[in-house]
Amino acid sequence: MNQKPAARERLPEAFRYCPSCRTANPSPGSVPFRCPTCGFAFFFGPVAAVGGLVINARNELLLVRRARDPGKGLWGLPGGFVDRGESVEEALRREVTEETQLEIIDPTLLTTGPNTYTYQGVSADVIDLFYCCRVAAPQDLVLAKEELDGHRWCVPGPEELENMAFESNRIAVELWLSRREDEVGQ
């Protein structure tokens, strides 16, 4: 069963003090935050995250099972947040390698979409970017045990789709499946 943690507080609501002058926020939850004392403004723009639809030579997709929350025990795609100073493609390569030890090639943007990531009760807005990519050469897959506790190469069906950690991952996988079916049908 897909059990997603409930958001307790959105990031704008958690902004209780001005980070510049530490004045109490008279209106938590307002977007943008504007400090009445010093004029500092914060717009709560989304952070970027990447997900890899890693495809093997048999045209199967790599799903990974999360070992921690959010989404512990549920399926997802290798990926994570884009770090400062790196491109989205660099983040994709880094995250896939960190999580699976696989080297990927030919990243092609599949889709993007908004998401919300809840961690320790605070939810932040995210823009997800999903890329189809291939494994560079036959390689051994080694999972980062602190993040993942299982994997599956497959053509995802209802069992996997109904047990995805993130709705955005499910949407990307369903789009990949529809395009895969179109290619197979030609």
C-alpha positions as CSV (number, residue, x, y, z in Angstrom):
1,M,0.0,0.0,0.0
2,N,1.3,3.5,-0.9
3,Q,1.6,5.3,2.4
4,K,2.9,8.8,1.9
5,P,3.7,10.9,5.0
6,A,1.2,13.7,5.7
7,A,2.6,17.2,5.4
8,R,2.5,19.0,8.8
9,E,3.8,22.3,7.7
10,R,4.6,24.0,4.4
11,L,7.9,25.8,4.2
12,P,6.4,29.3,4.1
13,E,4.6,28.5,7.4
14,A,7.8,27.4,8.9
15,F,9.4,30.8,8.2
16,R,8.7,32.2,11.7
17,Y,11.6,34.8,11.7
18,C,13.3,36.9,9.2
19,P,16.6,35.2,8.3
20,S,18.2,38.6,7.8
21,C,17.3,40.6,11.0
22,R,15.5,37.9,13.0
23,T,12.3,39.9,13.4
24,A,9.2,37.7,14.1
25,N,7.2,37.0,11.0
26,P,3.8,38.7,11.5
27,S,2.2,36.6,8.8
28,P,3.6,33.0,8.5
29,G,2.6,31.4,5.3
30,S,2.6,34.5,3.2
31,V,4.3,34.1,-0.2
32,P,6.6,35.9,-0.7
33,F,7.9,36.5,2.8
34,R,8.6,40.2,3.2
35,C,10.1,41.4,6.5
36,P,8.4,44.6,7.7
37,T,11.5,45.7,9.6
38,C,14.4,45.3,7.1
39,G,12.6,44.7,3.8
40,F,14.2,41.3,3.1
41,A,12.1,39.2,0.7
42,F,12.1,35.5,0.1
43,F,10.0,33.9,-2.7
44,F,10.1,30.2,-1.8
45,G,10.9,29.1,-5.4
46,P,11.1,25.4,-6.0
47,V,14.3,23.5,-5.7
48,A,15.3,21.2,-8.6
49,A,15.4,17.4,-8.4
50,V,16.3,14.8,-11.0
51,G,15.1,11.3,-11.7
52,G,16.7,8.7,-13.9
53,L,14.6,6.3,-16.0
54,V,17.6,4.0,-16.4
55,I,17.0,1.5,-19.2
56,N,19.0,-1.7,-19.8
57,A,19.7,-3.6,-23.0
58,R,16.4,-5.5,-22.7
59,N,14.5,-2.2,-22.6
60,E,13.6,-2.7,-18.9
61,L,13.4,0.0,-16.4
62,L,15.4,0.1,-13.2
63,L,13.2,0.7,-10.1
64,V,14.8,1.1,-6.7
65,R,13.2,0.5,-3.3
66,R,13.7,3.2,-0.7
67,A,15.3,2.3,2.6
68,R,14.2,5.5,4.4
69,D,11.5,8.0,4.5
70,P,9.9,9.6,2.7
71,G,8.6,6.6,1.0
72,K,10.4,3.9,2.9
73,G,9.7,0.5,1.4
74,L,8.2,1.9,-1.8
75,W,9.5,2.0,-5.4
76,G,11.2,4.9,-7.0
77,L,13.7,6.0,-9.6
78,P,17.3,6.7,-8.8
79,G,17.8,10.5,-8.4
80,G,17.8,13.3,-6.0
81,F,18.3,17.0,-5.6
82,V,20.5,19.2,-7.8
83,D,23.4,20.7,-5.8
84,R,24.6,24.2,-6.1
85,G,26.9,24.8,-9.0
86,E,26.0,21.6,-11.0
87,S,23.9,21.2,-14.1
88,V,20.8,19.0,-14.0
89,E,22.6,16.4,-16.2
90,E,25.6,16.4,-13.8
91,A,23.2,15.9,-10.9
92,L,21.6,13.0,-12.7
93,R,24.9,11.3,-13.4
94,R,26.0,11.9,-9.8
95,E,22.8,10.7,-8.2
96,V,22.5,7.5,-10.3
97,T,26.2,6.7,-9.6
98,E,25.9,7.4,-5.9
99,E,22.8,5.2,-5.5
100,T,23.6,2.4,-7.9
101,Q,27.3,2.6,-9.0
102,L,26.0,2.6,-12.6
103,E,27.4,4.9,-15.2
104,I,24.8,6.3,-17.5
105,I,24.9,7.7,-21.0
106,D,22.6,9.5,-23.4
107,P,20.3,11.4,-20.9
108,T,17.3,12.6,-22.8
109,L,14.7,14.8,-21.0
110,L,11.4,12.9,-20.8
111,T,9.2,15.3,-18.7
112,T,9.2,17.8,-15.9
113,G,6.6,18.6,-13.3
114,P,5.9,20.2,-9.9
115,N,6.2,18.1,-6.8
116,T,6.2,18.6,-3.0
117,Y,8.8,17.0,-0.8
118,T,8.1,16.5,2.8
119,Y,10.9,15.8,5.2
120,Q,10.7,15.9,9.0
121,G,7.2,17.5,8.8
122,V,8.2,20.4,6.6
123,S,7.1,20.5,2.9
124,A,9.0,22.2,0.2
125,D,8.1,22.8,-3.5
126,V,10.2,21.0,-6.0
127,I,10.5,20.9,-9.8
128,D,11.3,17.4,-10.9
129,L,13.1,16.7,-14.2
130,F,13.0,13.1,-15.5
131,Y,15.5,11.8,-18.0
132,C,15.6,8.6,-19.9
133,C,19.1,7.2,-20.0
134,R,21.0,4.0,-20.7
135,V,23.7,2.1,-18.8
136,A,27.1,2.9,-20.3
137,A,28.2,-0.8,-20.5
138,P,27.5,-4.0,-18.7
139,Q,28.1,-3.1,-15.0
140,D,27.4,-4.5,-11.6
141,L,24.6,-2.7,-9.8
142,V,25.6,-1.9,-6.2
143,L,23.0,-0.1,-4.1
144,A,23.8,2.6,-1.6
145,K,22.5,0.7,1.5
146,E,21.7,3.8,3.5
147,E,19.3,5.0,0.9
148,L,18.0,1.8,-1.0
149,D,17.3,-1.7,0.0
150,G,16.2,-3.4,-3.2
151,H,16.0,-3.0,-7.0
152,R,14.1,-4.5,-9.9
153,W,14.7,-4.4,-13.7
154,C,11.2,-4.7,-15.2
155,V,8.5,-3.3,-17.3
156,P,6.5,-1.8,-14.4
157,G,2.9,-3.0,-14.0
158,P,0.2,-2.2,-11.5
159,E,2.0,-3.8,-8.6
160,E,4.9,-1.4,-9.0
161,L,2.9,1.7,-10.1
162,E,0.6,1.4,-7.1
163,N,3.6,1.3,-4.7
164,M,5.6,4.2,-5.9
165,A,7.1,6.5,-3.3
166,F,6.4,9.7,-5.2
167,E,3.4,10.5,-7.5
168,S,5.8,12.4,-9.8
169,N,7.9,9.2,-10.3
170,R,4.7,7.2,-11.2
171,I,3.7,9.9,-13.7
172,A,7.1,9.7,-15.4
173,V,7.1,5.9,-15.5
174,E,3.6,5.9,-17.0
175,L,4.7,8.3,-19.7
176,W,7.7,6.1,-20.4
177,L,5.5,3.1,-20.6
178,S,3.1,4.8,-23.1
179,R,6.0,5.8,-25.3
180,R,7.5,2.3,-25.0
181,E,4.3,0.8,-26.1
182,D,4.1,3.2,-29.1
183,E,7.6,2.2,-30.1
184,V,6.9,-1.6,-29.8
185,G,3.7,-1.2,-31.7
186,Q,5.4,0.3,-34.8
